[in-house]
Amino acid sequence: MVAAARPPAATPAQARLVDDVLGWGASRPEVAPDLVERLLARTTDAVGAWLAAREDGGPTRPLVVTKTRLARLACDGLQQDPVPYAHTTANARGTLAHAAIEQDVDGARAVPSEDVAAAAWHRLASDRPGDPSSFAAWLNARPDAERIALLEEVAGLLAAFREVWPDLDGAAVRVVAEGRVVAHLGGRAVRLQGVPDLVVASPVRDGRPRALVVDLKTGMPRGQQERDELRFYALLLALRDGVPPFRWATLHVTEGRIESEDLSEAVLATAADRVADAIHQAVRIRRGEEVIRPGGWCRDCARRPDCPVADAG
């Protein structure tokens, strides 16, 4: 097999990403042929409990497990009654930056970052503008000065991304942006789903891990929560494709900093255990057996004013 040409790197940071994160030209690890089966086995008891709970009556629609459900494992009350989501300038900046980066990796690298940012704004501002709760409505309500400032920030974030991320348009890989990944457990009783920011996929199919899954962050680092999200995405890809990624990475766009973690069955097993915990939590909630725990997460729970154990500090 002829080795694929190394992608050109226009900056030292791009060269480091090609070598250290994409691992261009490096051999890929082997995985045990029964890895996926062992991961699935860690969820068997939880799925069985969910199937039994459904037989007790009530809705039979699938249980959907996402990164959001996993982030609310700390307390059953938080899982059911989180503080309602509200659009803010900070999360709007992140959403717009993700949309601009999606266009960038989809062939817009030669377009000025300001124009890509403006196109991302227009696209998102045109999606259900008549729905007052939509992001489009929020964007369209921004005063000119706020809109201009946001667009400048997004263009800056895209420029920072371009400084680190090479143009892979002509490389022998496929970059999928914001592609939904779905896996099912217990037939279709449990649906696992997530949307990784970027997945770099290789055309080579030899049973070895060859994908790289990347999460983009434009705000403050969130440590363990970010790692848990990426590990969940890696688990999803393993269950869907039969082989996990060889590496998963977080790109902190504002800093140009990358944190990565190589394939580890132990880490994937931890991700599978968190899925099992989420299913067991759903069983408890369905049966009215809530477990309420106080902690820092209480600030994100709508029950806080009336909860007898909420951390009011």
C-alpha positions as CSV (number, residue, x, y, z in Angstrom):
1,M,0.0,0.0,0.0
2,V,1.4,3.4,-1.0
3,A,1.5,5.8,1.9
4,A,-0.8,8.8,1.6
5,A,0.8,12.1,1.0
6,R,1.3,14.1,4.2
7,P,-1.1,17.1,4.4
8,P,0.7,20.5,3.9
9,A,1.1,22.5,7.1
10,A,1.1,26.3,6.7
11,T,2.0,26.9,10.4
12,P,4.1,25.2,13.0
13,A,0.9,24.5,15.0
14,Q,-0.6,22.7,12.0
15,A,2.6,20.7,11.6
16,R,2.3,19.6,15.3
17,L,-1.3,18.7,14.8
18,V,-0.5,16.5,11.7
19,D,2.3,14.7,13.6
20,D,1.1,14.5,17.2
21,V,-2.7,14.4,16.9
22,L,-3.5,13.0,13.4
23,G,-0.4,10.8,13.9
24,W,0.2,10.9,10.1
25,G,2.1,7.9,8.9
26,A,2.2,6.2,12.3
27,S,1.0,2.7,12.7
28,R,-2.4,2.2,14.2
29,P,-3.0,-0.1,17.2
30,E,-4.7,-3.4,17.1
31,V,-7.8,-4.1,19.2
32,A,-9.2,-7.3,20.6
33,P,-11.8,-8.8,18.3
34,D,-14.3,-9.0,21.1
35,L,-13.8,-5.5,22.4
36,V,-17.3,-4.3,21.4
37,E,-18.9,-7.3,22.9
38,R,-17.1,-6.7,26.2
39,L,-18.2,-3.1,26.2
40,L,-21.8,-4.1,25.5
41,A,-21.7,-6.6,28.3
42,R,-21.1,-3.8,30.8
43,T,-24.6,-2.4,29.9
44,T,-26.5,-5.7,29.9
45,D,-27.9,-5.5,33.4
46,A,-29.0,-1.9,33.0
47,V,-30.7,-2.6,29.7
48,G,-32.5,-5.6,31.3
49,A,-33.7,-3.4,34.1
50,W,-35.0,-0.8,31.7
51,L,-36.8,-3.5,29.7
52,A,-38.4,-4.8,32.9
53,A,-39.4,-1.3,34.0
54,R,-41.1,-0.7,30.6
55,E,-43.2,-3.9,31.1
56,D,-44.7,-2.3,34.3
57,G,-46.7,0.1,32.1
58,G,-46.3,3.6,30.9
59,P,-44.7,5.0,27.7
60,T,-42.6,2.5,25.7
61,R,-40.7,4.9,23.6
62,P,-36.9,4.4,23.6
63,L,-34.7,5.8,26.3
64,V,-32.4,8.4,24.7
65,V,-28.9,8.7,26.3
66,T,-27.0,11.8,25.2
67,K,-24.0,13.7,26.7
68,T,-26.6,16.0,28.4
69,R,-28.2,13.1,30.2
70,L,-24.8,11.8,31.2
71,A,-23.9,15.2,32.6
72,R,-26.9,15.1,34.9
73,L,-26.1,11.8,36.5
74,A,-25.2,13.5,39.8
75,C,-28.8,13.8,40.9
76,D,-32.1,12.4,39.8
77,G,-33.8,15.7,40.5
78,L,-31.4,17.6,38.2
79,Q,-32.0,15.0,35.5
80,Q,-35.7,15.7,35.6
81,D,-35.8,19.5,36.3
82,P,-32.8,21.3,35.0
83,V,-32.8,25.1,34.8
84,P,-34.3,25.9,31.3
85,Y,-31.8,26.6,28.6
86,A,-31.5,30.3,27.7
87,H,-29.6,31.8,24.8
88,T,-26.7,34.0,25.9
89,T,-23.9,35.9,24.2
90,A,-21.4,33.3,25.4
91,N,-23.2,30.2,24.0
92,A,-24.2,32.1,20.9
93,R,-20.5,32.8,20.2
94,G,-19.7,29.1,20.6
95,T,-22.6,28.0,18.3
96,L,-21.7,30.5,15.6
97,A,-18.0,29.5,15.8
98,H,-18.9,25.8,15.4
99,A,-21.0,26.7,12.4
100,A,-18.2,28.7,10.9
101,I,-15.7,25.9,11.5
102,E,-18.1,23.4,10.0
103,Q,-18.1,25.5,6.8
104,D,-14.3,25.9,6.9
105,V,-13.6,22.1,6.9
106,D,-16.3,21.7,4.3
107,G,-14.4,23.7,1.7
108,A,-14.4,27.3,2.8
109,R,-10.7,27.5,3.8
110,A,-10.0,30.0,1.0
111,V,-12.8,32.3,2.1
112,P,-12.0,35.2,4.4
113,S,-12.9,34.4,8.0
114,E,-15.1,37.4,8.3
115,D,-17.2,36.2,5.3
116,V,-17.5,32.7,6.7
117,A,-18.6,34.1,10.0
118,A,-21.2,36.2,8.3
119,A,-22.5,33.2,6.3
120,A,-22.8,31.1,9.4
121,W,-24.8,33.9,11.1
122,H,-27.1,34.2,8.1
123,R,-27.6,30.4,8.0
124,L,-28.5,30.1,11.6
125,A,-30.6,33.3,11.7
126,S,-32.7,31.8,8.9
127,D,-33.6,28.6,10.7
128,R,-37.1,28.9,12.2
129,P,-37.0,32.7,12.7
130,G,-40.7,32.7,13.5
131,D,-40.3,30.6,16.6
132,P,-39.7,33.0,19.4
133,S,-37.7,30.4,21.4
134,S,-35.4,29.6,18.5
135,F,-31.7,30.6,18.2
136,A,-32.7,32.4,14.9
137,A,-35.1,34.6,16.7
138,W,-32.5,35.5,19.4
139,L,-29.9,36.3,16.7
140,N,-32.4,38.5,14.7
141,A,-33.2,40.5,17.8
142,R,-29.5,41.5,18.4
143,P,-28.8,45.2,18.0
144,D,-26.4,46.1,15.2
145,A,-23.5,46.8,17.7
146,E,-23.9,43.5,19.4
147,R,-24.2,41.6,16.1
148,I,-21.0,43.3,14.7
149,A,-19.1,42.5,17.9
150,L,-20.2,38.9,17.9
151,L,-19.2,38.5,14.2
152,E,-15.8,39.9,15.0
153,E,-15.3,37.4,17.8
154,V,-16.4,34.5,15.6
155,A,-14.1,35.6,12.8
156,G,-11.3,35.7,15.3
157,L,-12.1,32.2,16.6
158,L,-12.2,30.9,13.1
159,A,-8.8,32.5,12.4
160,A,-7.4,30.9,15.6
161,F,-8.8,27.5,14.4
162,R,-7.1,27.9,11.0
163,E,-3.8,28.6,12.7
164,V,-3.9,25.1,14.3
165,W,-6.0,23.0,11.9
166,P,-4.5,22.2,8.5
167,D,-6.4,22.2,5.3
168,L,-7.3,18.5,4.8
169,D,-9.5,19.1,1.7
170,G,-7.1,17.2,-0.6
171,A,-5.8,14.7,2.0
172,A,-6.6,11.0,1.9
173,V,-9.0,11.4,4.8
174,R,-12.6,12.5,5.2
175,V,-13.6,15.1,7.8
176,V,-17.2,14.9,9.0
177,A,-18.4,17.9,10.8
178,E,-21.4,17.8,13.2
179,G,-22.4,14.3,12.1
180,R,-24.9,12.4,14.3
181,V,-23.7,9.1,15.6
182,V,-26.3,6.6,16.9
183,A,-26.2,3.2,18.5
184,H,-29.0,1.1,19.9
185,L,-29.1,-1.3,22.9
186,G,-31.7,-3.8,23.8
187,G,-33.0,-3.9,20.3
188,R,-34.2,-0.4,20.1
189,A,-35.2,0.1,23.7
190,V,-32.2,2.4,24.4
191,R,-30.9,4.9,21.9
192,L,-27.4,6.3,22.4
193,Q,-26.7,9.4,20.3
194,G,-24.2,12.2,20.0
195,V,-22.9,14.8,17.6
196,P,-19.1,15.0,17.7
197,D,-17.8,18.3,16.3
198,L,-15.3,16.7,13.9
199,V,-14.5,13.1,13.0
200,V,-11.5,12.5,10.8
201,A,-12.0,9.2,9.1
202,S,-9.6,7.1,7.0
203,P,-10.7,5.2,3.9
204,V,-8.5,2.2,5.0
205,R,-10.5,-0.7,6.4
206,D,-8.3,-3.2,8.0
207,G,-9.9,-3.7,11.4
208,R,-7.6,-1.3,13.2
209,P,-8.8,1.9,14.8
210,R,-8.2,4.7,12.3
211,A,-10.7,7.5,13.2
212,L,-9.9,10.6,15.2
213,V,-12.8,12.3,17.0
214,V,-12.4,16.0,17.9
215,D,-14.4,18.3,20.2
216,L,-14.0,22.0,19.8
217,K,-14.2,24.3,22.8
218,T,-14.5,28.1,22.6
219,G,-15.2,28.8,26.3
220,M,-13.6,28.0,29.7
221,P,-12.1,24.5,30.0
222,R,-14.4,22.1,31.9
223,G,-11.9,19.4,32.6
224,Q,-13.5,16.0,33.4
225,Q,-16.8,16.9,31.8
226,E,-15.0,17.5,28.4
227,R,-13.1,14.2,28.7
228,D,-16.4,12.3,29.6
229,E,-18.1,13.8,26.5
230,L,-15.2,12.7,24.1
231,R,-15.1,9.2,25.7
232,F,-18.8,8.9,25.1
233,Y,-18.4,9.9,21.5
234,A,-15.6,7.3,21.2
235,L,-17.8,4.7,22.7
236,L,-20.6,5.6,20.2
237,L,-18.2,5.2,17.2
238,A,-17.0,1.9,18.6
239,L,-20.6,0.5,18.9
240,R,-21.6,1.8,15.5
241,D,-18.5,0.9,13.5
242,G,-17.3,-2.1,15.4
243,V,-14.0,-0.4,16.1
244,P,-13.2,2.6,18.3
245,P,-11.2,5.7,17.2
246,F,-7.5,5.4,17.7
247,R,-7.5,8.8,19.5
248,W,-9.9,11.5,20.8
249,A,-8.9,15.1,21.3
250,T,-10.2,18.4,22.6
251,L,-9.1,21.6,20.7
252,H,-9.4,24.7,22.8
253,V,-9.8,27.1,20.0
254,T,-9.1,30.3,21.9
255,E,-5.8,29.0,23.2
256,G,-4.8,26.9,20.2
257,R,-4.2,24.1,22.7
258,I,-5.0,20.4,22.2
259,E,-5.6,17.7,24.8
260,S,-5.7,14.2,23.5
261,E,-6.2,10.6,24.8
262,D,-5.2,7.5,22.9
263,L,-7.3,4.4,22.6
264,S,-7.8,2.6,25.9
265,E,-10.2,-0.2,26.6
266,A,-10.2,0.8,30.2
267,V,-11.4,4.3,29.4
268,L,-14.0,3.0,26.9
269,A,-15.2,0.6,29.7
270,T,-15.6,3.7,32.0
271,A,-17.7,5.3,29.3
272,A,-19.9,2.2,29.0
273,D,-20.3,2.1,32.8
274,R,-21.6,5.7,32.7
275,V,-24.1,4.8,30.1
276,A,-25.2,1.9,32.3
277,D,-25.5,4.4,35.2
278,A,-27.7,6.6,33.1
279,I,-30.0,3.7,32.3
280,H,-30.3,2.7,35.9
281,Q,-31.1,6.3,36.8
282,A,-33.9,6.3,34.2
283,V,-35.2,3.1,35.8
284,R,-35.2,4.7,39.3
285,I,-37.0,7.8,38.0
286,R,-39.6,5.7,36.1
287,R,-40.4,3.8,39.3
288,G,-40.5,6.9,41.5
289,E,-37.4,5.9,43.5
290,E,-35.5,9.2,43.2
291,V,-32.0,9.6,44.7
292,I,-31.4,13.3,45.5
293,R,-27.8,14.4,46.2
294,P,-26.7,18.0,47.0
295,G,-23.7,19.5,45.3
296,G,-22.4,22.1,43.0
297,W,-24.8,21.0,40.4
298,C,-27.7,22.4,42.4
299,R,-27.2,25.8,40.8
300,D,-28.4,24.2,37.5
301,C,-31.5,22.6,39.0
302,A,-34.9,24.3,38.9
303,R,-35.9,22.5,42.1
304,R,-33.2,24.4,44.2
305,P,-35.6,26.9,45.9
306,D,-37.8,24.1,47.3
307,C,-35.4,21.1,47.5
308,P,-34.8,20.0,51.1
309,V,-31.2,18.9,50.4
310,A,-30.1,21.5,47.9
311,D,-26.7,23.2,48.5
312,A,-27.8,26.8,48.9
313,G,-24.3,28.0,49.5
